Amino acid sequence: MHLLLIKKYKWTWLMLLLALAMAGYLAANSLDFGKEKLPMIGQVQNFSLQNVDGQTVTLADTEGKARLVYFFFTQCPDVCPITTFTLSQTQDLLMKSGEFGKDVAFISISFDPENDTPEAIKTFADRFHANYDGWYFLRGEQEQIRKLAADSFKVLIAGNKKDNFAHANLIGLVDRKNNLRALYNAGDTENITPEYLADVVTQLAKEK
């Protein structure tokens, strides 16, 4: 009986373990912007992925802008739509201030290429009124995305479409020189609000 329960809920437990593993780091890192300069967590590796129009987009294409980066899949039943909605509200704030697409960009990367065709991703993005002038929705080979997520953003992705995916629900903050500067727990909706994200990415865009 115990083995059956473990097997049935294995991805739930895995997600819980992933969350616990990041909790200490996020508590120290997520809400310190403005108190002191954010540390350099690591260098984001370059990538070459496909956007919703079938065009190739690289990290270098957005260099010179502060960026928020999020890994998702369109058939996600819970956290991905909620976090994408938060990003869409952040987008609206940055559009009002004139910084979106000019000094700030968003990058959402799907790790489910089997289901997330360019058409499926565009349908998903349009639900959140994504402005493609500054918000890049990208896709690539699953193993390529897993490696990028883990190596550059400390985001672990487990499972496959048959078993559903378990993934860390984190938003990465990347500076103009491709350094990862912070990771935000998108599930912390009390603190990681659209206003907060708009503020930190705006401040980072101004950093010399």
Backbone bond lengths (Angstrom), bond angles and torsions (degrees), N, CA, C in turn:
res aa  C-N    CA-C-N  psi(-1)  N-CA   C-N-CA  omega(-1)  CA-C   N-CA-C  phi
1 M - - - 1.471 - - 1.525 111.05 -
2 H 1.353 115.90 -44.85 1.461 119.75 -179.36 1.520 110.86 -63.35
3 L 1.337 116.27 -39.17 1.460 120.12 179.69 1.518 111.26 -65.18
4 L 1.327 116.62 -37.38 1.455 120.42 178.48 1.521 111.04 -65.28
5 L 1.319 116.96 -40.98 1.462 121.14 179.10 1.515 111.23 -65.32
6 I 1.333 115.96 -41.72 1.461 120.05 179.61 1.517 110.36 -62.46
7 K 1.344 115.75 -44.11 1.453 119.74 -179.85 1.519 111.46 -64.97
8 K 1.332 115.91 -42.17 1.460 120.48 -177.62 1.517 111.74 -62.46
9 Y 1.320 116.82 -39.85 1.459 120.72 -173.73 1.525 112.86 -108.51
10 K 1.342 116.84 23.52 1.458 119.03 -173.42 1.525 112.85 -61.06
11 W 1.350 117.04 -37.73 1.459 118.17 -178.43 1.528 111.50 -74.44
12 T 1.327 116.74 -31.17 1.459 119.61 174.83 1.521 110.37 -63.17
13 W 1.343 115.59 -44.93 1.468 118.84 178.23 1.520 111.27 -65.11
14 L 1.323 116.80 -38.07 1.451 119.81 -179.33 1.515 111.18 -64.44
15 M 1.331 116.87 -41.82 1.457 120.63 177.68 1.520 110.80 -63.20
16 L 1.336 116.53 -38.64 1.454 120.52 178.42 1.524 110.74 -63.48
17 L 1.321 116.33 -43.47 1.459 120.26 179.03 1.523 111.47 -64.38
18 L 1.332 116.51 -39.64 1.454 119.65 177.26 1.525 110.85 -62.05
19 A 1.321 115.28 -41.95 1.471 119.47 -179.71 1.517 111.36 -64.33
20 L 1.336 116.42 -42.70 1.459 120.23 -179.94 1.515 111.64 -65.71
21 A 1.330 115.64 -36.18 1.454 119.87 -178.42 1.525 111.68 -64.55
22 M 1.356 115.89 -31.46 1.457 119.94 -178.79 1.517 113.76 -92.54
23 A 1.319 117.06 -12.60 1.466 120.63 -169.48 1.523 113.16 -58.71
24 G 1.324 116.47 -47.34 1.461 119.57 -179.02 1.502 112.47 -62.03
25 Y 1.340 115.82 -44.55 1.458 120.04 179.58 1.521 111.16 -62.25
26 L 1.308 116.82 -46.57 1.456 120.69 -176.73 1.521 111.71 -65.25
27 A 1.305 116.95 -37.85 1.460 120.37 179.94 1.518 111.26 -59.85
28 A 1.321 116.23 -36.55 1.458 120.59 -178.61 1.523 112.04 -82.74
29 N 1.337 117.19 -23.51 1.453 120.44 -168.03 1.516 115.15 -108.21
30 S 1.328 118.18 -26.68 1.460 119.96 -167.20 1.517 114.54 -73.46
31 L 1.315 118.49 -33.21 1.460 119.37 -168.00 1.524 113.51 -118.84
32 D 1.325 117.43 26.03 1.450 120.69 -176.69 1.517 113.61 -101.36
33 F 1.335 118.01 3.82 1.452 119.49 -177.78 1.514 109.35 -64.83
34 G 1.322 116.43 134.11 1.447 121.06 -178.48 1.509 111.66 99.74
35 K 1.340 118.30 -27.62 1.454 120.99 178.06 1.525 109.78 -76.83
36 E 1.324 116.24 -39.92 1.451 121.91 177.06 1.519 107.87 -160.54
37 K 1.320 114.96 167.48 1.455 118.61 -178.99 1.522 110.62 -62.69
38 L 1.321 116.06 134.53 1.457 119.92 -178.87 1.523 110.67 -65.32
39 P 1.323 117.37 142.44 1.462 120.46 -179.30 1.522 111.52 -72.08
40 M 1.322 115.22 162.74 1.460 121.55 172.95 1.526 106.61 -88.73
41 I 1.317 116.93 108.53 1.457 120.38 -178.59 1.527 110.88 -78.46
42 G 1.318 115.63 -35.34 1.457 120.43 -179.14 1.510 110.40 174.16
43 Q 1.319 115.90 171.23 1.460 121.81 178.32 1.521 109.01 -95.37
44 V 1.314 116.66 131.42 1.463 121.00 177.81 1.523 108.91 -79.60
45 Q 1.320 116.52 125.38 1.457 120.11 -179.66 1.515 111.09 -71.57
46 N 1.320 115.19 148.05 1.459 119.14 179.58 1.527 109.81 -67.02
47 F 1.313 115.75 154.18 1.467 120.03 177.87 1.516 109.18 -141.93
48 S 1.304 115.61 163.27 1.457 122.95 175.25 1.520 106.92 -135.07
49 L 1.337 116.12 106.71 1.452 121.90 -174.08 1.527 109.98 -128.37
50 Q 1.322 115.77 176.56 1.456 121.70 -175.78 1.521 110.37 -110.01
51 N 1.337 116.33 134.56 1.461 118.91 177.44 1.534 110.58 -92.04
52 V 1.324 116.69 -174.42 1.466 120.37 -174.51 1.521 113.09 -70.13
53 D 1.332 116.79 -13.76 1.462 121.04 177.27 1.523 111.83 -98.21
54 G 1.341 116.10 6.36 1.449 120.03 179.24 1.517 113.80 80.42
55 Q 1.330 116.84 9.56 1.460 121.09 -179.64 1.529 110.21 -91.83
56 T 1.328 116.09 151.91 1.459 121.85 179.42 1.526 109.82 -80.87
57 V 1.319 115.56 132.15 1.462 122.37 176.92 1.517 108.03 -126.32
58 T 1.317 116.73 133.16 1.459 121.63 177.27 1.520 109.54 -114.52
59 L 1.314 115.42 165.71 1.468 119.37 176.05 1.522 109.96 -60.99
60 A 1.324 116.40 -36.30 1.465 120.89 -178.71 1.529 112.02 -61.57
61 D 1.329 116.86 -24.90 1.471 120.32 179.59 1.526 112.15 -64.95
62 T 1.317 117.28 -22.65 1.469 120.77 -179.56 1.528 111.86 -110.35
63 E 1.328 116.84 5.77 1.468 120.33 -179.70 1.524 109.60 -61.31
64 G 1.322 115.90 144.69 1.457 120.46 -177.05 1.516 112.49 96.64
65 K 1.351 115.95 -5.55 1.458 121.35 176.92 1.524 109.24 -119.77
66 A 1.314 116.23 151.73 1.460 120.28 169.27 1.520 107.21 -78.79
67 R 1.350 116.93 141.81 1.465 119.40 -173.22 1.522 112.51 -134.20
68 L 1.324 114.70 146.64 1.452 122.27 168.40 1.524 106.33 -107.75
69 V 1.337 116.80 129.08 1.462 122.04 -175.11 1.521 109.52 -121.59
70 Y 1.338 115.86 132.55 1.459 120.83 -177.25 1.522 109.95 -138.14
71 F 1.345 117.18 136.17 1.457 123.26 176.79 1.532 108.82 -102.00
72 F 1.343 116.88 134.24 1.457 121.09 -171.33 1.526 110.14 -152.07
73 F 1.340 115.93 174.44 1.464 121.54 164.18 1.518 107.79 -143.83
74 T 1.320 116.96 144.34 1.462 120.86 -167.85 1.515 113.84 -68.10
75 Q 1.349 117.70 -25.78 1.456 120.23 -179.19 1.534 112.17 -91.64
76 C 1.292 116.64 11.92 1.471 122.08 176.90 1.530 108.84 -57.89
77 P 1.341 117.65 128.92 1.458 119.94 -175.22 1.528 114.73 -84.44
78 D 1.334 117.23 -8.01 1.457 117.08 -172.80 1.525 114.53 -142.10
79 V 1.344 117.97 -80.69 1.466 119.79 -165.91 1.528 114.26 -71.94
80 C 1.334 118.51 -33.95 1.472 119.69 -175.80 1.529 112.98 -62.59
81 P 1.330 119.53 -47.65 1.472 118.43 177.25 1.532 112.87 -62.61
82 I 1.318 116.31 -38.33 1.466 119.65 -179.15 1.520 110.44 -64.91
83 T 1.337 116.54 -45.83 1.461 120.35 -179.23 1.521 111.00 -68.10
84 T 1.332 117.55 -37.90 1.466 120.32 177.97 1.525 110.37 -65.14
85 F 1.326 117.36 -34.68 1.463 120.11 175.34 1.530 110.63 -64.75
86 T 1.327 116.84 -41.39 1.470 120.52 176.13 1.524 110.47 -59.72
87 L 1.320 116.46 -43.05 1.464 120.00 178.29 1.527 111.16 -65.21
88 S 1.326 117.35 -36.17 1.468 119.51 179.42 1.528 110.79 -65.79
89 Q 1.329 116.75 -36.80 1.466 120.15 176.25 1.531 110.42 -68.14
90 T 1.331 116.27 -37.27 1.465 120.64 175.88 1.525 109.67 -63.96
91 Q 1.323 116.50 -42.25 1.462 121.48 176.48 1.523 110.45 -55.23
92 D 1.322 117.28 -46.74 1.462 121.01 -177.75 1.527 111.40 -60.77
93 L 1.328 116.81 -40.13 1.464 120.48 178.32 1.529 111.14 -64.19
94 L 1.325 116.12 -41.59 1.460 120.44 -178.57 1.528 111.63 -72.74
95 M 1.318 117.33 -28.97 1.461 120.25 175.59 1.529 110.35 -67.98
96 K 1.305 115.96 -37.58 1.465 119.73 178.48 1.512 111.66 -64.60
97 S 1.343 116.29 -34.68 1.465 120.22 -179.23 1.526 111.90 -86.35
98 G 1.331 117.14 -4.72 1.458 121.18 177.22 1.515 114.84 80.82
99 E 1.331 117.84 12.44 1.466 120.12 -175.88 1.531 113.77 -98.62
100 F 1.314 116.67 -19.17 1.455 119.40 -175.68 1.522 110.74 -69.95
101 G 1.323 116.37 128.38 1.451 121.62 -178.16 1.509 113.51 85.36
102 K 1.318 117.12 -23.61 1.470 122.26 -179.65 1.520 110.96 -94.70
103 D 1.315 115.99 -56.65 1.470 121.19 -179.31 1.522 112.83 -111.35
104 V 1.329 116.01 -14.60 1.466 122.09 -174.30 1.526 109.65 -133.14
105 A 1.331 115.56 141.49 1.467 120.58 175.41 1.521 109.45 -137.67
106 F 1.321 115.64 153.36 1.466 122.01 173.63 1.531 108.26 -111.86
107 I 1.330 115.72 145.07 1.456 120.96 176.22 1.529 107.90 -131.17
108 S 1.324 116.71 116.35 1.467 122.14 175.80 1.523 107.37 -111.73
109 I 1.337 116.32 125.06 1.456 121.38 -173.04 1.525 110.25 -119.64
110 S 1.331 116.12 121.21 1.464 120.99 178.37 1.524 110.53 -82.72
111 F 1.344 115.60 141.42 1.464 120.16 176.53 1.532 111.57 -113.80
112 D 1.347 116.26 20.89 1.463 120.94 179.94 1.533 109.53 -126.77
113 P 1.352 117.67 70.50 1.467 119.48 -174.08 1.520 114.15 -65.03
114 E 1.327 117.61 -23.49 1.459 120.07 -179.38 1.526 111.36 -62.94
115 N 1.302 116.49 -41.08 1.463 121.44 -178.84 1.525 113.13 -101.32
116 D 1.317 115.89 -30.18 1.464 119.79 -175.40 1.520 110.98 -89.83
117 T 1.312 114.92 76.29 1.457 121.68 172.37 1.527 108.16 -71.31
118 P 1.324 118.30 165.16 1.471 118.94 175.40 1.528 112.17 -54.57
119 E 1.335 116.46 -38.39 1.465 120.04 -179.89 1.530 111.58 -66.37
120 A 1.340 116.60 -41.75 1.465 120.44 179.63 1.518 111.10 -66.09
121 I 1.316 116.13 -40.05 1.464 119.81 179.60 1.523 110.38 -66.71
122 K 1.335 116.93 -41.76 1.467 119.22 179.77 1.524 110.78 -63.78
123 T 1.319 117.39 -39.99 1.470 120.20 176.54 1.518 110.57 -59.61
124 F 1.336 115.70 -44.11 1.464 120.96 178.54 1.532 110.24 -62.57
125 A 1.326 116.95 -48.71 1.464 120.93 -177.67 1.519 112.20 -63.15
126 D 1.322 116.36 -38.57 1.469 120.07 -179.21 1.526 112.22 -65.42
127 R 1.334 116.19 -27.54 1.467 119.50 176.25 1.524 111.03 -60.12
128 F 1.328 116.22 -26.47 1.460 120.84 -176.91 1.527 111.88 -108.58
129 H 1.338 115.74 17.35 1.467 121.86 175.78 1.525 111.74 53.48
130 A 1.334 115.80 43.25 1.460 120.59 -179.76 1.525 110.34 -64.43
131 N 1.322 115.85 134.35 1.458 122.10 175.15 1.530 107.06 -94.81
132 Y 1.333 116.02 108.49 1.461 120.28 -173.42 1.523 113.44 -71.70
133 D 1.323 118.07 -6.43 1.464 119.95 174.98 1.531 110.81 -69.23
134 G 1.324 116.00 -23.35 1.457 118.27 -178.19 1.518 114.18 -135.48
135 W 1.329 116.53 -1.99 1.468 120.11 -177.95 1.523 108.46 -121.74
136 Y 1.320 115.30 113.79 1.470 121.86 -176.79 1.522 109.53 -99.89
137 F 1.324 116.35 118.06 1.464 122.20 173.70 1.521 106.95 -101.83
138 L 1.339 116.17 118.55 1.461 120.74 -169.44 1.523 112.25 -126.13
139 R 1.324 115.47 160.50 1.458 122.20 178.17 1.523 109.35 -145.65
140 G 1.334 115.78 159.37 1.457 121.02 177.59 1.512 109.24 -166.50
141 E 1.310 117.12 -171.35 1.462 120.94 177.70 1.527 109.84 -64.89
142 Q 1.334 115.93 141.60 1.457 119.86 -173.32 1.522 113.01 -58.54
143 E 1.316 118.55 -45.75 1.459 120.32 -179.01 1.526 111.52 -65.95
144 Q 1.317 116.27 -34.84 1.462 120.67 176.26 1.524 110.54 -61.62
145 I 1.339 115.94 -43.74 1.462 120.52 -179.14 1.532 110.88 -69.81
146 R 1.314 117.45 -41.27 1.468 120.40 177.74 1.531 110.56 -57.10
147 K 1.330 115.75 -44.03 1.468 120.07 -178.35 1.522 111.05 -66.93
148 L 1.327 116.70 -44.06 1.459 120.91 177.40 1.522 110.80 -59.62
149 A 1.330 116.18 -46.04 1.460 120.84 -178.33 1.525 111.25 -62.17
150 A 1.327 116.61 -46.05 1.464 120.60 -176.54 1.516 111.96 -72.97
151 D 1.323 117.66 -46.26 1.468 120.92 -173.80 1.517 112.98 -73.47
152 S 1.319 117.03 -38.81 1.466 119.96 -174.30 1.524 114.35 -99.31
153 F 1.356 116.76 -26.12 1.460 118.91 -173.51 1.526 114.30 -124.90
154 K 1.327 117.48 5.49 1.467 121.38 179.74 1.525 112.24 58.46
155 V 1.322 117.01 22.90 1.460 122.83 -179.61 1.525 108.75 -98.12
156 L 1.330 116.56 116.11 1.449 121.30 179.06 1.528 109.68 -94.39
157 I 1.325 115.62 134.71 1.462 122.13 178.91 1.521 107.60 -121.45
158 A 1.313 117.16 123.98 1.464 121.40 -178.02 1.516 109.64 -124.33
159 G 1.335 115.50 157.13 1.454 121.15 175.67 1.508 112.52 87.97
160 N 1.312 115.67 -173.50 1.456 123.47 177.32 1.519 107.66 -147.50
161 K 1.318 116.52 -179.91 1.463 118.56 -173.19 1.522 112.31 -63.51
162 K 1.337 117.09 -30.82 1.461 120.07 -179.76 1.519 110.94 -62.50
163 D 1.324 116.51 -42.18 1.464 121.61 -177.55 1.526 112.94 -99.53
164 N 1.323 116.53 1.93 1.451 123.15 -170.97 1.525 108.71 74.66
165 F 1.316 115.70 167.20 1.459 120.11 -178.43 1.517 110.35 -105.30
166 A 1.322 115.67 146.87 1.455 121.74 167.81 1.516 105.96 -115.95
167 H 1.331 116.80 128.58 1.464 119.01 -178.49 1.513 110.22 -149.86
168 A 1.321 114.68 150.63 1.458 119.86 176.52 1.524 108.63 -70.26
169 N 1.324 116.41 128.96 1.466 121.09 -175.84 1.530 109.79 -91.85
170 L 1.322 114.96 73.33 1.452 121.47 -174.24 1.523 111.54 -117.18
171 I 1.327 115.54 147.68 1.463 122.70 172.84 1.517 107.44 -110.23
172 G 1.323 116.66 124.54 1.456 120.77 178.91 1.521 111.43 -92.34
173 L 1.330 115.63 140.54 1.467 122.16 176.11 1.524 107.73 -107.84
174 V 1.320 116.62 118.01 1.467 122.70 -175.10 1.522 109.24 -118.16
175 D 1.328 116.10 134.02 1.465 119.06 -178.01 1.525 111.80 -85.24
176 R 1.328 115.93 -178.05 1.460 121.49 -174.12 1.524 113.17 -66.30
177 K 1.341 116.60 -18.74 1.467 121.00 -178.50 1.525 112.18 -105.36
178 N 1.326 116.56 18.45 1.470 123.50 175.20 1.521 114.17 72.43
179 N 1.331 117.05 24.99 1.457 120.61 173.83 1.522 109.99 -93.51
180 L 1.336 116.96 134.18 1.461 120.72 172.93 1.524 107.77 -76.04
181 R 1.330 116.53 123.73 1.466 120.29 -174.04 1.524 113.53 -111.84
182 A 1.333 117.74 -20.98 1.466 120.04 179.22 1.521 109.20 -163.29
183 L 1.336 114.43 156.24 1.461 122.24 172.76 1.521 107.08 -127.19
184 Y 1.323 116.02 129.08 1.453 121.11 -176.52 1.525 110.83 -114.20
185 N 1.310 115.85 132.75 1.462 122.02 176.10 1.527 108.20 -75.45
186 A 1.320 116.11 103.72 1.469 119.98 -175.79 1.523 112.51 -64.71
187 G 1.324 116.90 -18.62 1.456 119.95 177.80 1.512 113.77 -75.77
188 D 1.323 116.97 -12.65 1.464 121.62 178.92 1.522 108.70 -84.91
189 T 1.321 115.97 69.94 1.457 120.79 -173.37 1.528 113.45 -69.33
190 E 1.318 116.65 -15.86 1.468 119.35 177.62 1.519 111.08 -70.59
191 N 1.338 116.30 -35.70 1.462 121.10 -176.72 1.521 113.59 -107.43
192 I 1.331 117.11 -38.71 1.461 120.35 -177.81 1.528 108.44 -90.36
193 T 1.308 114.79 77.06 1.457 123.48 -176.35 1.535 109.90 -96.42
194 P 1.326 118.00 165.63 1.475 119.70 174.52 1.529 111.93 -56.35
195 E 1.316 116.51 -39.16 1.469 120.05 179.82 1.527 110.77 -64.04
196 Y 1.331 115.91 -42.26 1.460 119.50 179.79 1.524 110.98 -64.83
197 L 1.340 117.18 -46.35 1.460 120.81 -179.22 1.530 111.01 -63.65
198 A 1.327 116.81 -41.07 1.462 119.85 178.33 1.521 110.85 -61.85
199 D 1.322 116.67 -38.31 1.462 121.10 -178.95 1.523 111.06 -67.93
200 V 1.349 117.50 -48.84 1.464 118.54 -175.06 1.518 112.16 -67.85
201 V 1.336 117.16 -37.95 1.460 118.61 -178.83 1.532 110.60 -72.71
202 T 1.320 117.20 -32.04 1.463 121.10 175.53 1.529 110.90 -65.69
203 Q 1.335 115.79 -45.31 1.461 119.92 179.31 1.517 110.85 -63.17
204 L 1.342 116.97 -39.80 1.448 119.62 -179.43 1.523 111.25 -67.81
205 A 1.313 117.73 -34.04 1.462 121.68 177.60 1.523 111.82 -62.91
206 K 1.334 116.49 -26.75 1.470 121.34 -179.37 1.511 113.09 -88.37
207 E 1.314 116.37 -11.11 1.468 120.39 -176.47 1.528 111.54 -65.75
208 K 1.314 116.64 136.44 1.467 122.10 179.84 1.534 110.08 -95.29
